Amino acid sequence: MPKISVEVPAELLADLDDHVGEEGKFVNRSEAIRASIRKTLDLLDDIDERQGRLDNEQ
């Protein structure tokens, strides 16, 4: 799996950390970020489909 590096504002990282760990929804930051990316891309696909911009060959 490729690795990427991103800069994240401290307040966003703190909010993310509230959802990670034994008491959170995700086991680690990477899993939380991957889930967020997947959800965002799905939402963008839904918007593109509604706007007639989605290529049906995907």
C-alpha positions as MATLAB code, in Angstrom:
seq = 'MPKISVEVPAELLADLDDHVGEEGKFVNRSEAIRASIRKTLDLLDDIDERQGRLDNEQ';
ca = [
       0.000    0.000    0.000;
       1.487    3.377   -0.966;
       2.207    5.875    1.788;
       1.422    9.569    1.548;
       2.298   12.518    3.722;
      -0.085   15.382    4.468;
      -0.076   18.440    6.673;
      -3.087   18.595    8.999;
      -4.049   21.511   11.248;
      -3.681   20.678   14.950;
      -7.375   21.216   15.691;
      -8.404   18.801   12.918;
      -5.925   16.198   14.172;
      -7.225   16.594   17.731;
     -10.792   16.065   16.497;
      -9.663   12.999   14.543;
      -7.956   11.591   17.627;
     -11.261   11.815   19.535;
     -12.549    9.090   17.191;
      -9.490    6.806   17.332;
      -8.529    4.190   19.901;
     -10.292    1.797   22.257;
     -13.057    4.302   22.996;
     -13.320    5.517   19.392;
     -14.770    4.315   16.114;
     -11.411    3.561   14.457;
      -8.404    1.524   15.568;
      -5.876    4.055   14.264;
      -5.522    7.341   12.397;
      -4.801    5.634    9.079;
      -8.055    3.687    9.176;
     -10.000    6.834   10.065;
      -8.433    8.764    7.193;
      -9.026    5.934    4.692;
     -12.688    5.717    5.750;
     -13.068    9.483    5.391;
     -11.536    9.461    1.914;
     -13.814    6.593    0.825;
     -16.916    8.382    2.128;
     -15.944   11.680    0.528;
     -15.308   10.031   -2.850;
     -18.641    8.187   -2.644;
     -20.415   11.483   -1.929;
     -18.672   13.158   -4.854;
     -19.679   10.241   -7.119;
     -23.302   10.652   -5.973;
     -23.194   14.378   -6.760;
     -21.612   13.740  -10.169;
     -24.242   11.097  -10.952;
     -27.079   13.492  -10.068;
     -25.488   16.168  -12.249;
     -25.004   13.749  -15.161;
     -21.205   13.994  -14.951;
     -20.465   10.379  -13.955;
     -18.856    8.210  -16.623;
     -20.750    4.901  -16.564;
     -17.645    2.998  -17.731;
     -16.007    3.264  -14.271;
];
